[in-house]
Amino acid sequence: MNISKKRLFQSISIISICIVILIIIYITKSNEGFSNNRNHPKFLYKERYKCNDPELMPAFSPEICCRMINGKFKCDHKRNCRCKNKRTGICETCYERDMRY
């Protein structure tokens, strides 16, 4: 085997090993945030909000407060959605405005 083929094989081996190590690190870090404490999972808010109206469902992921007003979407980028309509998926109620930012 000549020198150029040997170097190519070594380079591919080193890159493959690095990729495998990075994948292992990514998998262990991504599971770490959710499995540290099984009694108290991490949520955006301290308690999971429950919507009082049966037509509404809680917005579990942080979503921008974009509501349909007079047939047009109006978005407030300083608020998160609290409850969405089950049929349409459009935000109906929002959390209070966060004035820190």
Phi and psi in radians as a Rosetta constraint file:
Dihedral C 1 N 2 CA 2 C 2 CIRCULARHARMONIC -1.409 0.35
Dihedral N 2 CA 2 C 2 N 3 CIRCULARHARMONIC 3.037 0.35
Dihedral C 2 N 3 CA 3 C 3 CIRCULARHARMONIC -1.173 0.35
Dihedral N 3 CA 3 C 3 N 4 CIRCULARHARMONIC -0.667 0.35
Dihedral C 3 N 4 CA 4 C 4 CIRCULARHARMONIC -1.154 0.35
Dihedral N 4 CA 4 C 4 N 5 CIRCULARHARMONIC -0.689 0.35
Dihedral C 4 N 5 CA 5 C 5 CIRCULARHARMONIC -1.183 0.35
Dihedral N 5 CA 5 C 5 N 6 CIRCULARHARMONIC -0.639 0.35
Dihedral C 5 N 6 CA 6 C 6 CIRCULARHARMONIC -1.139 0.35
Dihedral N 6 CA 6 C 6 N 7 CIRCULARHARMONIC -0.756 0.35
Dihedral C 6 N 7 CA 7 C 7 CIRCULARHARMONIC -1.143 0.35
Dihedral N 7 CA 7 C 7 N 8 CIRCULARHARMONIC -0.693 0.35
Dihedral C 7 N 8 CA 8 C 8 CIRCULARHARMONIC -1.079 0.35
Dihedral N 8 CA 8 C 8 N 9 CIRCULARHARMONIC -0.769 0.35
Dihedral C 8 N 9 CA 9 C 9 CIRCULARHARMONIC -1.108 0.35
Dihedral N 9 CA 9 C 9 N 10 CIRCULARHARMONIC -0.728 0.35
Dihedral C 9 N 10 CA 10 C 10 CIRCULARHARMONIC -1.130 0.35
Dihedral N 10 CA 10 C 10 N 11 CIRCULARHARMONIC -0.732 0.35
Dihedral C 10 N 11 CA 11 C 11 CIRCULARHARMONIC -1.119 0.35
Dihedral N 11 CA 11 C 11 N 12 CIRCULARHARMONIC -0.788 0.35
Dihedral C 11 N 12 CA 12 C 12 CIRCULARHARMONIC -1.103 0.35
Dihedral N 12 CA 12 C 12 N 13 CIRCULARHARMONIC -0.681 0.35
Dihedral C 12 N 13 CA 13 C 13 CIRCULARHARMONIC -1.121 0.35
Dihedral N 13 CA 13 C 13 N 14 CIRCULARHARMONIC -0.776 0.35
Dihedral C 13 N 14 CA 14 C 14 CIRCULARHARMONIC -1.128 0.35
Dihedral N 14 CA 14 C 14 N 15 CIRCULARHARMONIC -0.770 0.35
Dihedral C 14 N 15 CA 15 C 15 CIRCULARHARMONIC -1.104 0.35
Dihedral N 15 CA 15 C 15 N 16 CIRCULARHARMONIC -0.720 0.35
Dihedral C 15 N 16 CA 16 C 16 CIRCULARHARMONIC -1.096 0.35
Dihedral N 16 CA 16 C 16 N 17 CIRCULARHARMONIC -0.736 0.35
Dihedral C 16 N 17 CA 17 C 17 CIRCULARHARMONIC -1.123 0.35
Dihedral N 17 CA 17 C 17 N 18 CIRCULARHARMONIC -0.740 0.35
Dihedral C 17 N 18 CA 18 C 18 CIRCULARHARMONIC -1.090 0.35
Dihedral N 18 CA 18 C 18 N 19 CIRCULARHARMONIC -0.735 0.35
Dihedral C 18 N 19 CA 19 C 19 CIRCULARHARMONIC -1.101 0.35
Dihedral N 19 CA 19 C 19 N 20 CIRCULARHARMONIC -0.753 0.35
Dihedral C 19 N 20 CA 20 C 20 CIRCULARHARMONIC -1.096 0.35
Dihedral N 20 CA 20 C 20 N 21 CIRCULARHARMONIC -0.746 0.35
Dihedral C 20 N 21 CA 21 C 21 CIRCULARHARMONIC -1.099 0.35
Dihedral N 21 CA 21 C 21 N 22 CIRCULARHARMONIC -0.767 0.35
Dihedral C 21 N 22 CA 22 C 22 CIRCULARHARMONIC -1.102 0.35
Dihedral N 22 CA 22 C 22 N 23 CIRCULARHARMONIC -0.675 0.35
Dihedral C 22 N 23 CA 23 C 23 CIRCULARHARMONIC -1.126 0.35
Dihedral N 23 CA 23 C 23 N 24 CIRCULARHARMONIC -0.750 0.35
Dihedral C 23 N 24 CA 24 C 24 CIRCULARHARMONIC -1.103 0.35
Dihedral N 24 CA 24 C 24 N 25 CIRCULARHARMONIC -0.747 0.35
Dihedral C 24 N 25 CA 25 C 25 CIRCULARHARMONIC -1.102 0.35
Dihedral N 25 CA 25 C 25 N 26 CIRCULARHARMONIC -0.760 0.35
Dihedral C 25 N 26 CA 26 C 26 CIRCULARHARMONIC -1.075 0.35
Dihedral N 26 CA 26 C 26 N 27 CIRCULARHARMONIC -0.780 0.35
Dihedral C 26 N 27 CA 27 C 27 CIRCULARHARMONIC -1.126 0.35
Dihedral N 27 CA 27 C 27 N 28 CIRCULARHARMONIC -0.763 0.35
Dihedral C 27 N 28 CA 28 C 28 CIRCULARHARMONIC -1.209 0.35
Dihedral N 28 CA 28 C 28 N 29 CIRCULARHARMONIC -0.650 0.35
Dihedral C 28 N 29 CA 29 C 29 CIRCULARHARMONIC -1.250 0.35
Dihedral N 29 CA 29 C 29 N 30 CIRCULARHARMONIC -0.646 0.35
Dihedral C 29 N 30 CA 30 C 30 CIRCULARHARMONIC -1.233 0.35
Dihedral N 30 CA 30 C 30 N 31 CIRCULARHARMONIC -0.539 0.35
Dihedral C 30 N 31 CA 31 C 31 CIRCULARHARMONIC -1.423 0.35
Dihedral N 31 CA 31 C 31 N 32 CIRCULARHARMONIC -0.367 0.35
Dihedral C 31 N 32 CA 32 C 32 CIRCULARHARMONIC -1.133 0.35
Dihedral N 32 CA 32 C 32 N 33 CIRCULARHARMONIC -0.688 0.35
Dihedral C 32 N 33 CA 33 C 33 CIRCULARHARMONIC -1.157 0.35
Dihedral N 33 CA 33 C 33 N 34 CIRCULARHARMONIC -0.455 0.35
Dihedral C 33 N 34 CA 34 C 34 CIRCULARHARMONIC -1.823 0.35
Dihedral N 34 CA 34 C 34 N 35 CIRCULARHARMONIC -0.229 0.35
Dihedral C 34 N 35 CA 35 C 35 CIRCULARHARMONIC -1.932 0.35
Dihedral N 35 CA 35 C 35 N 36 CIRCULARHARMONIC 0.069 0.35
Dihedral C 35 N 36 CA 36 C 36 CIRCULARHARMONIC -1.138 0.35
Dihedral N 36 CA 36 C 36 N 37 CIRCULARHARMONIC -0.783 0.35
Dihedral C 36 N 37 CA 37 C 37 CIRCULARHARMONIC -2.367 0.35
Dihedral N 37 CA 37 C 37 N 38 CIRCULARHARMONIC 1.800 0.35
Dihedral C 37 N 38 CA 38 C 38 CIRCULARHARMONIC -1.251 0.35
Dihedral N 38 CA 38 C 38 N 39 CIRCULARHARMONIC -0.439 0.35
Dihedral C 38 N 39 CA 39 C 39 CIRCULARHARMONIC -1.311 0.35
Dihedral N 39 CA 39 C 39 N 40 CIRCULARHARMONIC -0.509 0.35
Dihedral C 39 N 40 CA 40 C 40 CIRCULARHARMONIC -2.271 0.35
Dihedral N 40 CA 40 C 40 N 41 CIRCULARHARMONIC 1.478 0.35
Dihedral C 40 N 41 CA 41 C 41 CIRCULARHARMONIC -1.180 0.35
Dihedral N 41 CA 41 C 41 N 42 CIRCULARHARMONIC 2.738 0.35
Dihedral C 41 N 42 CA 42 C 42 CIRCULARHARMONIC -1.457 0.35
Dihedral N 42 CA 42 C 42 N 43 CIRCULARHARMONIC 2.157 0.35
Dihedral C 42 N 43 CA 43 C 43 CIRCULARHARMONIC -2.147 0.35
Dihedral N 43 CA 43 C 43 N 44 CIRCULARHARMONIC 2.832 0.35
Dihedral C 43 N 44 CA 44 C 44 CIRCULARHARMONIC -1.139 0.35
Dihedral N 44 CA 44 C 44 N 45 CIRCULARHARMONIC -0.721 0.35
Dihedral C 44 N 45 CA 45 C 45 CIRCULARHARMONIC -1.964 0.35
Dihedral N 45 CA 45 C 45 N 46 CIRCULARHARMONIC 2.818 0.35
Dihedral C 45 N 46 CA 46 C 46 CIRCULARHARMONIC -1.107 0.35
Dihedral N 46 CA 46 C 46 N 47 CIRCULARHARMONIC -0.668 0.35
Dihedral C 46 N 47 CA 47 C 47 CIRCULARHARMONIC -2.161 0.35
Dihedral N 47 CA 47 C 47 N 48 CIRCULARHARMONIC 2.586 0.35
Dihedral C 47 N 48 CA 48 C 48 CIRCULARHARMONIC -1.295 0.35
Dihedral N 48 CA 48 C 48 N 49 CIRCULARHARMONIC 2.164 0.35
Dihedral C 48 N 49 CA 49 C 49 CIRCULARHARMONIC -1.307 0.35
Dihedral N 49 CA 49 C 49 N 50 CIRCULARHARMONIC 2.464 0.35
Dihedral C 49 N 50 CA 50 C 50 CIRCULARHARMONIC -1.998 0.35
Dihedral N 50 CA 50 C 50 N 51 CIRCULARHARMONIC 2.253 0.35
Dihedral C 50 N 51 CA 51 C 51 CIRCULARHARMONIC -1.436 0.35
Dihedral N 51 CA 51 C 51 N 52 CIRCULARHARMONIC 2.378 0.35
Dihedral C 51 N 52 CA 52 C 52 CIRCULARHARMONIC -1.337 0.35
Dihedral N 52 CA 52 C 52 N 53 CIRCULARHARMONIC -0.541 0.35
Dihedral C 52 N 53 CA 53 C 53 CIRCULARHARMONIC -1.394 0.35
Dihedral N 53 CA 53 C 53 N 54 CIRCULARHARMONIC 2.300 0.35
Dihedral C 53 N 54 CA 54 C 54 CIRCULARHARMONIC -1.192 0.35
Dihedral N 54 CA 54 C 54 N 55 CIRCULARHARMONIC -0.274 0.35
Dihedral C 54 N 55 CA 55 C 55 CIRCULARHARMONIC -1.434 0.35
Dihedral N 55 CA 55 C 55 N 56 CIRCULARHARMONIC -0.145 0.35
Dihedral C 55 N 56 CA 56 C 56 CIRCULARHARMONIC -1.923 0.35
Dihedral N 56 CA 56 C 56 N 57 CIRCULARHARMONIC 2.641 0.35
Dihedral C 56 N 57 CA 57 C 57 CIRCULARHARMONIC -2.245 0.35
Dihedral N 57 CA 57 C 57 N 58 CIRCULARHARMONIC 2.601 0.35
Dihedral C 57 N 58 CA 58 C 58 CIRCULARHARMONIC -1.156 0.35
Dihedral N 58 CA 58 C 58 N 59 CIRCULARHARMONIC 2.520 0.35
Dihedral C 58 N 59 CA 59 C 59 CIRCULARHARMONIC -1.545 0.35
Dihedral N 59 CA 59 C 59 N 60 CIRCULARHARMONIC 1.856 0.35
Dihedral C 59 N 60 CA 60 C 60 CIRCULARHARMONIC -1.368 0.35
Dihedral N 60 CA 60 C 60 N 61 CIRCULARHARMONIC -0.619 0.35
Dihedral C 60 N 61 CA 61 C 61 CIRCULARHARMONIC -1.637 0.35
Dihedral N 61 CA 61 C 61 N 62 CIRCULARHARMONIC 2.687 0.35
Dihedral C 61 N 62 CA 62 C 62 CIRCULARHARMONIC -1.156 0.35
Dihedral N 62 CA 62 C 62 N 63 CIRCULARHARMONIC 2.006 0.35
Dihedral C 62 N 63 CA 63 C 63 CIRCULARHARMONIC -2.130 0.35
Dihedral N 63 CA 63 C 63 N 64 CIRCULARHARMONIC 2.550 0.35
Dihedral C 63 N 64 CA 64 C 64 CIRCULARHARMONIC -1.185 0.35
Dihedral N 64 CA 64 C 64 N 65 CIRCULARHARMONIC 2.515 0.35
Dihedral C 64 N 65 CA 65 C 65 CIRCULARHARMONIC -1.315 0.35
Dihedral N 65 CA 65 C 65 N 66 CIRCULARHARMONIC 1.608 0.35
Dihedral C 65 N 66 CA 66 C 66 CIRCULARHARMONIC -2.010 0.35
Dihedral N 66 CA 66 C 66 N 67 CIRCULARHARMONIC 1.958 0.35
Dihedral C 66 N 67 CA 67 C 67 CIRCULARHARMONIC -2.019 0.35
Dihedral N 67 CA 67 C 67 N 68 CIRCULARHARMONIC 2.711 0.35
Dihedral C 67 N 68 CA 68 C 68 CIRCULARHARMONIC -1.562 0.35
Dihedral N 68 CA 68 C 68 N 69 CIRCULARHARMONIC 1.993 0.35
Dihedral C 68 N 69 CA 69 C 69 CIRCULARHARMONIC -2.194 0.35
Dihedral N 69 CA 69 C 69 N 70 CIRCULARHARMONIC 2.069 0.35
Dihedral C 69 N 70 CA 70 C 70 CIRCULARHARMONIC 0.960 0.35
Dihedral N 70 CA 70 C 70 N 71 CIRCULARHARMONIC 0.696 0.35
Dihedral C 70 N 71 CA 71 C 71 CIRCULARHARMONIC 1.391 0.35
Dihedral N 71 CA 71 C 71 N 72 CIRCULARHARMONIC 0.081 0.35
Dihedral C 71 N 72 CA 72 C 72 CIRCULARHARMONIC -2.226 0.35
Dihedral N 72 CA 72 C 72 N 73 CIRCULARHARMONIC 2.553 0.35
Dihedral C 72 N 73 CA 73 C 73 CIRCULARHARMONIC -1.341 0.35
Dihedral N 73 CA 73 C 73 N 74 CIRCULARHARMONIC 2.282 0.35
Dihedral C 73 N 74 CA 74 C 74 CIRCULARHARMONIC -2.103 0.35
Dihedral N 74 CA 74 C 74 N 75 CIRCULARHARMONIC 2.137 0.35
Dihedral C 74 N 75 CA 75 C 75 CIRCULARHARMONIC -1.956 0.35
Dihedral N 75 CA 75 C 75 N 76 CIRCULARHARMONIC 2.397 0.35
Dihedral C 75 N 76 CA 76 C 76 CIRCULARHARMONIC -2.030 0.35
Dihedral N 76 CA 76 C 76 N 77 CIRCULARHARMONIC 1.878 0.35
Dihedral C 76 N 77 CA 77 C 77 CIRCULARHARMONIC -1.334 0.35
Dihedral N 77 CA 77 C 77 N 78 CIRCULARHARMONIC -0.043 0.35
Dihedral C 77 N 78 CA 78 C 78 CIRCULARHARMONIC -1.804 0.35
Dihedral N 78 CA 78 C 78 N 79 CIRCULARHARMONIC 0.193 0.35
Dihedral C 78 N 79 CA 79 C 79 CIRCULARHARMONIC -2.328 0.35
Dihedral N 79 CA 79 C 79 N 80 CIRCULARHARMONIC 2.670 0.35
Dihedral C 79 N 80 CA 80 C 80 CIRCULARHARMONIC -1.871 0.35
Dihedral N 80 CA 80 C 80 N 81 CIRCULARHARMONIC 2.664 0.35
Dihedral C 80 N 81 CA 81 C 81 CIRCULARHARMONIC -1.264 0.35
Dihedral N 81 CA 81 C 81 N 82 CIRCULARHARMONIC 2.421 0.35
Dihedral C 81 N 82 CA 82 C 82 CIRCULARHARMONIC -1.773 0.35
Dihedral N 82 CA 82 C 82 N 83 CIRCULARHARMONIC -0.891 0.35
Dihedral C 82 N 83 CA 83 C 83 CIRCULARHARMONIC -2.318 0.35
Dihedral N 83 CA 83 C 83 N 84 CIRCULARHARMONIC 2.428 0.35
Dihedral C 83 N 84 CA 84 C 84 CIRCULARHARMONIC -2.001 0.35
Dihedral N 84 CA 84 C 84 N 85 CIRCULARHARMONIC 2.701 0.35
Dihedral C 84 N 85 CA 85 C 85 CIRCULARHARMONIC -1.257 0.35
Dihedral N 85 CA 85 C 85 N 86 CIRCULARHARMONIC 2.316 0.35
Dihedral C 85 N 86 CA 86 C 86 CIRCULARHARMONIC -1.150 0.35
Dihedral N 86 CA 86 C 86 N 87 CIRCULARHARMONIC -0.643 0.35
Dihedral C 86 N 87 CA 87 C 87 CIRCULARHARMONIC -1.301 0.35
Dihedral N 87 CA 87 C 87 N 88 CIRCULARHARMONIC -0.813 0.35
Dihedral C 87 N 88 CA 88 C 88 CIRCULARHARMONIC -1.716 0.35
Dihedral N 88 CA 88 C 88 N 89 CIRCULARHARMONIC -0.461 0.35
Dihedral C 88 N 89 CA 89 C 89 CIRCULARHARMONIC 1.403 0.35
Dihedral N 89 CA 89 C 89 N 90 CIRCULARHARMONIC 0.155 0.35
Dihedral C 89 N 90 CA 90 C 90 CIRCULARHARMONIC -1.534 0.35
Dihedral N 90 CA 90 C 90 N 91 CIRCULARHARMONIC 2.473 0.35
Dihedral C 90 N 91 CA 91 C 91 CIRCULARHARMONIC -1.141 0.35
Dihedral N 91 CA 91 C 91 N 92 CIRCULARHARMONIC 2.332 0.35
Dihedral C 91 N 92 CA 92 C 92 CIRCULARHARMONIC -1.904 0.35
Dihedral N 92 CA 92 C 92 N 93 CIRCULARHARMONIC -0.722 0.35
Dihedral C 92 N 93 CA 93 C 93 CIRCULARHARMONIC -2.248 0.35
Dihedral N 93 CA 93 C 93 N 94 CIRCULARHARMONIC 2.653 0.35
Dihedral C 93 N 94 CA 94 C 94 CIRCULARHARMONIC -2.222 0.35
Dihedral N 94 CA 94 C 94 N 95 CIRCULARHARMONIC 2.801 0.35
Dihedral C 94 N 95 CA 95 C 95 CIRCULARHARMONIC -1.277 0.35
Dihedral N 95 CA 95 C 95 N 96 CIRCULARHARMONIC 2.974 0.35
Dihedral C 95 N 96 CA 96 C 96 CIRCULARHARMONIC -1.141 0.35
Dihedral N 96 CA 96 C 96 N 97 CIRCULARHARMONIC 2.741 0.35
Dihedral C 96 N 97 CA 97 C 97 CIRCULARHARMONIC -1.228 0.35
Dihedral N 97 CA 97 C 97 N 98 CIRCULARHARMONIC 2.347 0.35
Dihedral C 97 N 98 CA 98 C 98 CIRCULARHARMONIC -1.670 0.35
Dihedral N 98 CA 98 C 98 N 99 CIRCULARHARMONIC 1.979 0.35
Dihedral C 98 N 99 CA 99 C 99 CIRCULARHARMONIC -1.654 0.35
Dihedral N 99 CA 99 C 99 N 100 CIRCULARHARMONIC 0.117 0.35
Dihedral C 99 N 100 CA 100 C 100 CIRCULARHARMONIC -1.220 0.35
Dihedral N 100 CA 100 C 100 N 101 CIRCULARHARMONIC -0.468 0.35
